[in-house]
Amino acid sequence: MSGVRELGDGAALLSLHVDGLELSCAVEQMPMLRAGRRSDELDFKLARLKSQARATVPSGPVATGWFWDEKVEPEPVLVQPTALRRAYQYALTCSAWALFVASPRAPLPRLCVQLRADYLLRVGPLHAYRAVRAWVERFPLKLIDGQAPDTEPVWRVSRLDLAADVAGVELSASDLDRFTTRARLRGSRHDGAGWEGAGAA
């Protein structure tokens, strides 16, 4: 949403937007792969690149040979030396997103894409979703061997974060109980009391 919207009592809503979007892509593979008897082409490529990234001194990302072409000049997609996320084996990154890849035998979705907030704000969530999905289907998905016959990859929105920018509102420590969180601990920046007890469910 663009444009200022008056909320009353001097408060105004400056923007309402998607601040975080995470997609998962599950691929049904042949039983021999799920049993872990061999890697597929994607796993082999990323394992080799991750080893290269770890071998650099100091360790750092290496280019995949793939490019993110949303910009006028294509941007190299990099493999990180560590997976960055528990349960996933590999992490590919660029300025617009991070892509996490699980092994063929993992029970979780094979691919997980976390879109960056500034990219979502710049192009909007629908364009971002379509562009990232098209890129994944063009490159990593093509290397997944042993996809079960007559099945298609299943895309899902696994996380969606909304953000609102508001002006003209003053908050005090007594307002903290009006906010909910899944966190077990939350910090108070109002009274210097530090960490409080468990957050609201």
C-alpha positions as CSV (number, residue, x, y, z in Angstrom):
1,M,0.0,0.0,0.0
2,S,1.4,3.4,-0.9
3,G,0.3,6.9,0.2
4,V,-0.3,8.3,3.7
5,R,-3.5,7.2,5.4
6,E,-4.7,9.2,8.4
7,L,-5.6,7.0,11.4
8,G,-6.8,9.7,13.8
9,D,-5.4,11.4,16.9
10,G,-2.3,12.5,14.8
11,A,-1.4,9.0,13.8
12,A,-0.8,8.1,10.1
13,L,-0.1,4.8,8.3
14,L,2.8,5.5,6.0
15,S,3.1,2.1,4.4
16,L,1.8,-1.5,4.6
17,H,3.9,-4.1,2.9
18,V,5.2,-7.6,2.9
19,D,8.5,-7.6,4.8
20,G,9.4,-11.3,4.6
21,L,8.4,-14.1,2.3
22,E,9.6,-17.7,2.4
23,L,8.8,-20.3,-0.1
24,S,9.3,-24.1,0.0
25,C,9.5,-26.4,-3.0
26,A,9.0,-30.1,-2.4
27,V,10.1,-32.6,-5.1
28,E,9.0,-36.2,-5.0
29,Q,12.0,-38.4,-5.9
30,M,12.5,-42.0,-6.6
31,P,12.8,-44.3,-3.5
32,M,16.5,-45.1,-4.3
33,L,17.4,-41.4,-3.8
34,R,15.3,-41.0,-0.7
35,A,17.0,-44.0,0.8
36,G,20.3,-42.2,0.4
37,R,22.0,-44.7,-1.9
38,R,23.3,-42.0,-4.2
39,S,23.3,-38.2,-4.7
40,D,21.7,-36.5,-7.6
41,E,23.2,-34.0,-10.0
42,L,22.2,-31.0,-7.9
43,D,23.7,-32.5,-4.7
44,F,26.9,-33.4,-6.5
45,K,27.4,-29.9,-8.0
46,L,26.7,-28.1,-4.7
47,A,28.9,-30.4,-2.6
48,R,31.8,-29.7,-4.9
49,L,31.2,-25.9,-4.8
50,K,30.8,-26.0,-1.0
51,S,34.1,-27.8,-0.6
52,Q,35.7,-25.2,-2.8
53,A,34.2,-22.4,-0.6
54,R,35.5,-24.1,2.6
55,A,39.0,-24.5,1.1
56,T,39.5,-20.8,0.3
57,V,41.6,-18.9,2.9
58,P,39.8,-17.3,4.5
59,S,36.7,-19.4,3.6
60,G,34.2,-17.5,1.5
61,P,31.5,-18.0,-1.1
62,V,32.2,-19.2,-4.6
63,A,30.3,-18.7,-7.8
64,T,27.9,-21.4,-9.0
65,G,28.0,-20.4,-12.7
66,W,24.4,-19.3,-12.4
67,F,23.3,-15.7,-12.6
68,W,20.3,-13.8,-11.1
69,D,19.2,-11.6,-14.0
70,E,16.7,-9.3,-12.5
71,K,19.1,-6.4,-13.0
72,V,20.5,-4.8,-16.1
73,E,23.8,-6.6,-15.4
74,P,23.4,-10.2,-14.3
75,E,24.5,-11.0,-10.7
76,P,26.5,-14.1,-9.9
77,V,24.7,-16.6,-7.5
78,L,27.1,-17.8,-4.8
79,V,27.4,-21.0,-2.7
80,Q,28.3,-20.3,0.9
81,P,30.9,-22.3,2.8
82,T,28.2,-23.2,5.4
83,A,24.5,-24.0,5.0
84,L,23.4,-21.0,7.2
85,R,20.2,-22.9,8.2
86,R,19.8,-26.0,10.3
87,A,18.6,-29.1,8.5
88,Y,19.7,-27.8,5.1
89,Q,22.9,-28.8,3.5
90,Y,23.6,-25.9,1.1
91,A,23.0,-22.2,0.9
92,L,23.0,-20.2,-2.4
93,T,22.7,-16.4,-2.1
94,C,22.4,-13.2,-4.1
95,S,21.2,-9.7,-3.3
96,A,17.5,-10.7,-3.7
97,W,17.2,-14.0,-1.9
98,A,18.8,-16.9,-0.1
99,L,18.1,-20.5,-1.4
100,F,18.6,-23.4,1.0
101,V,18.9,-26.9,-0.4
102,A,18.4,-30.2,1.5
103,S,19.9,-33.5,0.6
104,P,17.8,-35.9,-1.6
105,R,17.1,-38.2,1.4
106,A,16.0,-35.4,3.8
107,P,12.3,-35.6,4.9
108,L,11.8,-31.8,4.5
109,P,11.1,-29.9,1.3
110,R,14.1,-30.1,-1.0
111,L,14.3,-26.3,-1.6
112,C,13.5,-23.3,0.6
113,V,13.8,-19.7,-0.7
114,Q,13.9,-16.7,1.7
115,L,13.3,-13.4,-0.2
116,R,15.1,-10.3,1.1
117,A,13.0,-7.5,2.5
118,D,14.5,-4.8,0.3
119,Y,13.8,-6.8,-2.8
120,L,10.2,-7.4,-1.7
121,L,9.7,-3.7,-1.1
122,R,11.2,-2.8,-4.4
123,V,9.3,-5.1,-6.7
124,G,6.4,-6.3,-4.7
125,P,5.7,-9.9,-3.4
126,L,3.8,-11.2,-6.4
127,H,6.6,-10.2,-8.9
128,A,9.2,-11.5,-6.5
129,Y,7.4,-14.9,-6.1
130,R,7.1,-15.3,-9.9
131,A,10.7,-14.3,-10.6
132,V,12.3,-16.5,-8.0
133,R,10.1,-19.5,-8.9
134,A,11.0,-19.1,-12.6
135,W,14.7,-18.9,-11.7
136,V,14.6,-22.0,-9.5
137,E,12.7,-24.0,-12.1
138,R,15.2,-22.9,-14.8
139,F,18.4,-23.8,-12.9
140,P,18.4,-25.9,-9.6
141,L,15.3,-27.9,-10.3
142,K,16.7,-29.0,-13.7
143,L,19.5,-30.8,-11.8
144,I,17.3,-32.9,-9.5
145,D,17.5,-36.4,-10.8
146,G,15.0,-39.2,-10.2
147,Q,11.9,-37.1,-9.9
148,A,8.9,-39.5,-9.6
149,P,6.9,-39.9,-12.8
150,D,3.8,-37.8,-13.3
151,T,4.6,-35.5,-10.3
152,E,5.2,-31.8,-10.3
153,P,7.2,-29.8,-7.7
154,V,4.9,-28.5,-5.0
155,W,5.4,-24.8,-4.2
156,R,4.1,-23.4,-0.9
157,V,4.3,-20.1,1.0
158,S,5.9,-21.3,4.3
159,R,6.2,-17.9,5.9
160,L,4.8,-14.4,5.3
161,D,5.7,-11.4,7.4
162,L,3.7,-8.1,7.1
163,A,5.0,-4.7,8.1
164,A,3.4,-1.4,8.8
165,D,5.2,1.9,9.1
166,V,3.3,4.3,11.4
167,A,4.0,7.9,12.3
168,G,2.6,10.0,15.1
169,V,2.3,7.2,17.7
170,E,4.1,7.3,21.0
171,L,4.6,4.1,22.9
172,S,5.3,3.5,26.6
173,A,6.4,0.5,28.6
174,S,2.8,-0.1,29.6
175,D,2.0,-0.8,25.9
176,L,4.3,-3.8,25.8
177,D,1.5,-6.2,26.9
178,R,-0.6,-5.2,23.9
179,F,1.9,-6.9,21.5
180,T,2.0,-10.6,21.0
181,T,5.1,-12.6,20.1
182,R,6.1,-16.3,19.8
183,A,9.4,-15.5,21.4
184,R,10.0,-16.9,24.9
185,L,11.9,-13.8,25.9
186,R,11.5,-10.2,24.7
187,G,13.4,-7.1,25.5
188,S,12.0,-3.9,26.9
189,R,13.8,-0.8,25.5
190,H,11.6,1.7,27.5
191,D,12.6,1.3,31.1
192,G,16.0,-0.3,31.0
193,A,14.7,-3.4,32.8
194,G,16.2,-5.7,30.2
195,W,14.8,-9.1,29.4
196,E,11.3,-9.9,30.7
197,G,9.7,-13.3,31.1
198,A,8.0,-15.4,28.6
199,G,6.3,-13.5,25.8
200,A,2.6,-13.8,25.0
201,A,1.5,-16.8,23.0
